[in-house]
């Protein structure tokens, strides 16, 4: 009689989704301490009227001692949030639902409290704009832009590496240091760059040869972190590594500093108003926007409380058509790999196998989610720093799945 076929091995269940219910954990601290501090910060940033102050007080009490409440019945995006899980989580503690979801919903409720969606005098006002603007206007921003003058005379491959690392590190970027101390990463016992697939990234975007295609760049923060992203986009276009760059930003203010279309305009104006090479970059980007080789998208899913594995079909098709999608920042990394308790040595490619096209992650580590490390790197980091390396913003990674 024929042998009984051997069943295929069972696919292991993914690790648990991260919650915020463990006192002393990083997610618990965000919900219990950071969110109340943000409410107080926003309250002091504008001369809000008594109705807004009352709504902020109610949100503060809800965050500390209450439960998740529904949006108003007439909320313009009520159906969308119900599709994203609101009905299942209403009435539950902020600490007992997926951390990614509770964080995102907090910002949606904060915008509701300050009247961002109107109608009223505060409609459309970004409650985080003063903080973003202060960072963009800081002297450090001018110092970083001045480094572009020296960068202009460097070979193209050095400029590419410096601009990639500038985008990676955001407002910790120091182009001059990174050019003069290129071997620093290899000397560190616990390296600042914990994974480096930069060669694989450039291999997907060769200079010369085939007709350059589209690069999607999912931006993270505004201000001093958005400017390096725009500089990288300008370099890709100028060197023929991309024929078109599509910059994906948030459709409304989100996570205090995440970039919106208005923040893109502020950053471009800051570049064009700067002296030297920075202004030349700004003019090129402004012209690229006019001719369509630089485009800005603000898809509603950019502010969804869900991993990118749940992206809608239209967005999936856009990423599938791109030569490469570059995913910037910590929050977007959590959404890319799934906000789960992955063992750090879980292959990055396994966690993003669903993604419809080549994808690269550029991320400074500011939360505990991490994949794609070697055992040696994980051991060195744990020995040197305990678990602080995961959340302190002192380490970064470049990971690619082609």
C-alpha positions, 0 to 999 in steps of 0.5 A: 500500500502507498506510504502515508505522505509526511505532512509539511512542518507546521509554521511556527506561531509568531511571537506575542504582540507587544502590550503596555500592561507590564509596569516598568516596561518601555511601552508601559512608560510611554502610556503612563508617563509620556502621553500625559506629558505630551498632553501637558506640553500641547496644552501650554503651546497654544492659547486654547479656550476652556472647551479644549482645556476640558477635553484635554483634562478628560483625555488625561484622566482617560489615559491614567485611570480610564478606558478607551472611548469611542470617537464622536458619532459624527467623526469623519473617520469613524468607519475607518477606525472601526475597520481598524479595530475600535469596536473591539477595544472600546471599554478596555484599558489603554494598557491591555490592547496592542501597544501600537494600536493604543499609541496611535489612537491616543494621537487621534484622540488628542487631535479630537480634543484640540479641535483639529478636525473642527469645525471651529477656530482650531481646525487644521492647526498642528498642535505640535507645530511649535516644537517642529518649527523650533527644531528646524530653526535651531542653530544645529540645523544650520551647522548640519546644512553647512556640512553640505558645502564640504561634501560637494567636492567629495566623490559620488560614492562618498556623498552617497554614503554620507547622505544615506547615513544622514538620513539614517541617523536623522538629527544625530547626523554629523556629516563631517564626522562620518566622513572623517571617521569612517572606520568608527563602526568597526572599532566599537565593541558594541557597534553603533550600526548593528546591521548594515545592508547598505551595499545591498541597498545601492545594488538595487539602485545602480547609477547608470545602466538601466532606466531609473525607476521609482523609489518610495520613501516612507518618511518618519519625523519632521524638522531636522530629520526630514531634511536629510531624507529630502537630501537623500531623495535629491541625491538619488534623482541627481545621480540617476539612481531614481527616476522618481521619488515618492515621499510618503508622509502622515495625513495629519499630525501624529506622534508629536514629530511625524512629518506631514505635507506642511512639514515637507513645505517647511523643510523645503523652504528652510533648504532654499533659504539656507546659504551655500550648497543647501540652497542648491539642494532646495532648488533642485527639490522644488523643481523636482516637485514641479516636474513630478519627479518628487511627489508627496503622498499622505495615504490614510493608512500612513496613520493607521494603528496597524502593521504594514502587513494589513496595508490596503490593495492600492497602497500594496500595488504602489509599493509593488511597482517601486524599484525600492521602498525605503522605510524610515524610523522606529515607528515605521520599523515596528509597523514593517516587521510587526510590533511583536516580541521577536527574538533579535536573531529572527531573520529580517527577511522572514518578518517582511516576506509579505511586502510586495516589493524590495524594501529597506529599513533605515532606523535608529533604535528607540523601542524594543522591537528588533530583528535580523541581528547575529548572535554575536552582535546581540551578545555584545550589545547585551554585555555592554548595555543590558537592554538599553541599546534597544531604546536609547537611540544610540544604535541604528540599522540598515536592513534590506530584503530584495 
